[in-house]
Amino acid sequence: MALDKFVDYVQLWQEKIFLGEEFLTWLWLCSEVDNNFVTQKGDNYEVWFENSLRLESGQGPTKRSVTCQNSNKDGSFEWAEAFTAVKMNKKVINARLRVRFEEREWSLTLPSDTLSPKSIKLLAGVDFKDENDAMATQAGTLIDRVVYFMELTQIIETLLGMFLKIRLSPDWAKEELPRLKGWISRWTGNED
């Protein structure tokens, strides 16, 4: 009985894995267009993709992937190769990104198959000061890091919820998809 439920879960996961790919692709393109996401509660999240994107299309023997590195010396990012890959129906499956909320900022890797952040670095907004009681400081620092990790996870869940809301609405085909396709076309120099 338990094995049947596990097999059902794996099958459902395989059928819905495209949502993570679409979410990361949407997040990347929206971050390039808008750079910030305002939630219904009024929270403002800034998201930008750093120097690495992995895109993929197809399955099995037809699977094709490309990793795009952004190595501009001046700190600006140009994703010409990645935009071309998206134009060829590749979807983002892994990305290095940065998220800012209020005074806190994280750097992380986000894979599309699990949407579980990896290689997380808290970059700004927290001051872990040394105090006299080293044990209390270590415990406090650990608790703070767990709280900030949970906050980052909540931000990703909120962004995913924003994506799903628009993805499942008629606005996706009427407004969002044409907006994103137009933006990609401008970058690739191929207006459709």
C-alpha positions, 0 to 999 in steps of 0.5 A, a space after each residue: 500500500 505504501 509503495 503504491 502511494 509513493 509511486 503515485 507521488 513520483 508520477 504526480 511530481 513528474 507530471 507537474 515538474 514543468 511548473 517549477 521550470 515555468 516559475 523560474 523562467 517567469 521569475 527571471 524574465 519578470 526580474 529583468 523587466 520589473 526587478 521587484 514584486 509587490 505582494 498583496 500585503 504590500 511587501 516588496 521583494 527585489 529579485 535579480 539573477 546573478 551570473 549563472 542560468 541553466 536552461 533545458 528542453 526535451 526529455 530523454 534522448 531529445 534533452 538539450 541543455 545549456 548553461 549560460 554564464 554572465 561574465 561582464 567585468 562592469 557588473 552588468 548582466 547580458 543574457 543574449 545566449 539565455 534569451 536565445 535559449 528561451 526563444 528555442 523553448 528552453 526553460 530555466 532549470 537552475 539559477 543563481 539569484 539574489 533576493 532582497 527584502 527590507 534590509 536583508 539580502 540573500 544569494 542562493 541557487 534555486 533548482 526548478 525540480 524542488 524549488 528548495 534553495 541551496 548554497 544560501 548566503 545571507 549577504 546584508 541586513 544582519 549583524 552577528 556581533 561577538 558578545 562576552 558569552 560565546 555559547 549564547 552568541 553561537 546559539 543566537 546566531 544559529 537561531 537567527 540563521 534559521 529564522 532568516 532561512 525560513 523567511 527566505 523560504 516564505 519569500 520563495 513560496 509567496 513568489 510561487 503563489 504569485 506565479 500560480 495565481 497569474 499562470 492559472 488565470 485567463 490573464 496568463 494567455 491574454 497579458 503575461 505571456 505576450 508581454 514576456 514573449 515581446 520582451 524576449 523578442 526585443 532582446 533576440 532581435 526577432 520580433 514575432 
